[in-house]
């Protein structure tokens, strides 16, 4: 009879000792307060009183680094926050080497972010955000290796500038756009002047082409009947009539004007 009760008692103890570890977790087993081994996913036996265990989630975690006040290398006060991605690669170190690894990683990310911003100018921070994020990630990853934690990525989210600095940056951007507009306009004027010079050279080589261009311009102007055209006839047009009686009269008038 006693043997039956003893067997039942042992069975109850064994059933109470079963602990389930899911696939994304690892268990840290302590026996008499000393680390014994890591419990893998599945059912594991943890003897009451003499053994204890602690579960650690080994999935990648996203930590929102709180918004921080920082001063850049060129003494500009900003507010900045980030998001940190990390995972536990050694569950035993994450429990034994540090008291609360989640809190420790968050605090380390805040101080590292402030230090990185302090060593960078505002222009570099705005234009090289990916580079600075990589540098922060490398620093935190190296510091958390003894804790069994792998930092996978750090992304700077928002960079808030003082209102005065925002207005200054807006003025600089506006001035830069105006500069580009003036440069583009001047380049267009240079190209137009070169084209006009080339056209004038071609027209001067062919006297008849100048008359055709003049007639074409008159035709364009006469399309609107409300226009009043005052046209000064150039000497080249008058010389076009040379050879006839009218040409002789015009030639005398022109020669007389030249003498005067």
C-alpha positions in Angstrom: 0.0 0.0 0.0 2.8 2.4 0.9 4.5 1.5 -2.4 1.4 2.6 -4.3 1.2 5.9 -2.5 4.9 6.4 -3.1 4.5 5.8 -6.9 1.5 8.2 -7.0 3.5 10.8 -5.2 6.4 10.5 -7.6 4.1 10.7 -10.6 2.5 13.9 -9.2 5.9 15.4 -8.6 7.1 14.6 -12.1 3.9 16.1 -13.6 4.4 19.2 -11.6 8.0 19.3 -12.7 7.2 19.5 -16.5 8.0 22.9 -18.0 7.3 23.8 -21.6 9.7 26.0 -23.6 8.3 27.3 -26.9 10.4 27.5 -30.1 11.2 31.2 -29.7 12.3 30.8 -26.1 15.3 29.4 -24.2 15.2 28.4 -20.5 18.0 29.1 -18.0 18.1 26.2 -15.4 19.6 26.8 -12.0 20.2 24.0 -9.5 20.8 25.1 -5.9 21.2 28.6 -7.2 24.0 27.6 -9.7 23.7 27.7 -13.5 23.4 24.2 -14.9 22.3 24.4 -18.5 20.1 26.0 -21.2 16.7 24.4 -21.7 15.8 23.9 -25.3 12.3 24.1 -26.8 9.9 21.3 -25.7 9.1 19.7 -22.4 11.8 19.9 -19.7 11.9 18.5 -16.2 12.5 21.2 -13.5 12.6 19.6 -10.1 10.7 21.6 -7.4 12.6 23.3 -4.6 16.1 22.3 -5.8 15.8 23.7 -9.3 14.5 26.9 -10.9 14.4 28.3 -14.4 13.9 31.5 -16.3 12.6 32.0 -19.8 14.3 34.3 -22.3 12.7 35.4 -25.5 15.3 35.2 -28.3 13.2 36.9 -31.0 14.3 40.2 -32.5 12.9 43.1 -30.5 12.3 46.7 -31.5 13.0 49.3 -28.8 11.9 52.9 -29.2 14.7 55.0 -27.8 13.2 57.9 -26.0 13.6 61.4 -27.4 16.8 63.0 -26.3 18.1 66.6 -26.0 21.5 66.8 -27.7 24.0 69.4 -28.8 25.8 69.0 -32.1 29.5 69.6 -32.8 28.7 73.1 -34.0 26.6 73.9 -30.9 23.1 73.5 -32.3 20.5 72.2 -29.8 18.3 69.5 -31.2 15.9 66.7 -30.1 16.4 63.3 -31.6 15.0 59.8 -31.2 15.6 56.4 -32.7 14.5 52.8 -32.9 16.8 49.9 -32.0 16.6 46.3 -33.2 18.3 43.6 -31.2 18.1 39.9 -30.2 19.5 37.6 -27.6 22.1 35.1 -29.0 23.3 33.8 -25.6 20.4 33.4 -23.1 22.7 32.5 -20.2 24.8 35.7 -20.5 21.6 37.8 -20.8 20.5 36.6 -17.4 23.8 36.2 -15.6 25.9 39.0 -17.0 23.4 41.9 -16.6 20.5 42.4 -14.2 17.9 43.7 -16.7 19.2 43.5 -20.3 16.1 45.3 -21.8 16.7 48.4 -19.6 20.4 48.2 -20.0 20.2 48.2 -23.8 17.8 51.1 -23.8 20.0 53.3 -21.5 23.1 52.4 -23.5 21.4 53.4 -26.8 20.4 56.8 -25.3 23.9 57.7 -24.1 25.5 56.4 -27.3 23.1 58.4 -29.5 23.8 61.6 -27.5 27.6 61.1 -27.8 27.4 60.4 -31.5 25.3 63.5 -32.1 27.8 65.6 -30.1 30.6 64.5 -32.3 28.8 65.4 -35.5 27.9 68.8 -37.1 24.3 69.6 -38.0 24.9 69.4 -41.7 26.5 65.9 -41.4 23.6 64.8 -39.2 21.0 65.8 -41.7 22.9 64.6 -44.8 24.6 61.4 -43.5 21.9 59.9 -41.3 22.5 56.4 -42.5 26.2 56.6 -41.8 25.7 57.9 -38.2 23.1 55.2 -37.6 25.6 52.6 -38.6 28.2 54.0 -36.3 25.8 54.0 -33.4 24.8 50.4 -34.1 28.5 49.3 -34.2 29.2 51.0 -30.8 26.2 49.5 -29.1 26.7 46.0 -30.6 30.3 45.9 -29.3 29.3 47.0 -25.8 26.5 44.5 -25.6 28.5 41.4 -26.7 29.4 40.5 -23.1 25.6 40.4 -22.3 24.9 37.9 -25.1 23.0 40.5 -27.2 23.4 41.2 -30.9 22.3 44.7 -32.1 21.1 44.3 -35.6 20.2 47.8 -36.6 19.7 51.4 -35.4 17.5 53.9 -37.2 17.4 57.6 -36.4 13.7 58.5 -36.6 13.1 62.2 -36.0 15.5 65.2 -35.8 13.7 68.3 -34.4 15.4 71.6 -34.8 14.6 74.9 -33.0 12.2 77.2 -34.8 15.0 79.8 -35.4 17.2 77.2 -37.0 14.3 75.9 -39.2 13.8 79.5 -40.5 17.6 79.8 -41.2 17.6 76.5 -43.1 14.5 77.5 -45.1 16.2 80.8 -46.1 19.4 79.0 -47.1 17.3 76.5 -49.2 15.5 79.4 -50.8 18.7 81.3 -51.6 20.1 78.1 -53.1 17.1 77.7 -55.4 17.3 81.3 -56.5 21.0 80.8 -57.3 20.2 77.8 -59.4 17.4 79.8 -61.2 19.8 82.7 -62.0 22.5 80.3 -63.2 20.0 78.4 -65.4 18.6 81.7 -66.8 22.1 83.0 -67.6 23.0 79.8 -69.4 19.9 80.1 -71.5 20.8 83.7 -72.4 24.3 82.7 -73.4 22.9 79.9 -75.6 20.3 82.3 -77.1 23.0 84.9 -77.8 25.2 82.3 -79.5 22.3 81.2 -81.6 21.5 84.8 -82.6 25.1 85.4 -83.5 25.2 82.3 -85.6 22.0 83.3 -87.3 23.3 86.8 -88.0 26.4 85.4 -89.5 24.4 83.1 -91.8 22.1 86.0 -92.9 25.0 88.3 -93.6 26.6 85.8 -95.9 23.4 85.6 -98.1 21.9 89.1 -98.9 18.6 87.5 -100.2 18.0 85.7 -96.9 17.8 89.0 -95.0 15.0 90.2 -97.3 13.2 86.9 -96.8 13.5 87.2 -93.1 12.2 90.8 -93.2 9.2 89.8 -95.3 8.5 86.8 -92.9 8.5 89.2 -89.9 6.1 91.6 -91.7 3.8 88.7 -92.5 3.7 87.6 -88.8 3.0 91.2 -87.7 0.2 91.7 -90.2 -1.8 88.8 -89.0 -3.3 91.0 -86.3 -5.2 93.9 -88.0 -5.1 96.0 -84.9 -1.3 96.4 -85.2 0.1 99.6 -86.7 3.5 98.9 -88.4 6.1 101.6 -88.9 8.8 100.0 -91.1 12.2 101.6 -91.8 13.4 100.2 -95.2 17.1 99.3 -94.9 19.5 100.1 -97.8 19.8 96.5 -98.7 16.1 96.5 -99.6 16.4 99.6 -101.7 19.4 98.2 -103.6 17.2 95.2 -104.4 15.3 97.5 -106.9 18.5 98.6 -108.7 18.5 97.9 -112.4 15.2 99.5 -113.4 14.1 103.1 -113.7 12.8 103.0 -110.1 16.2 101.7 -109.1 18.0 104.6 -110.8 15.9 107.1 -109.0 16.4 105.4 -105.6 20.1 105.0 -106.4 20.3 108.8 -106.9 18.5 109.5 -103.7 20.7 107.2 -101.8 23.9 108.5 -103.3 22.8 112.1 -102.6 22.2 111.2 -99.0 25.6 109.6 -98.8 27.2 112.8 -100.1 25.4 114.9 -97.5 
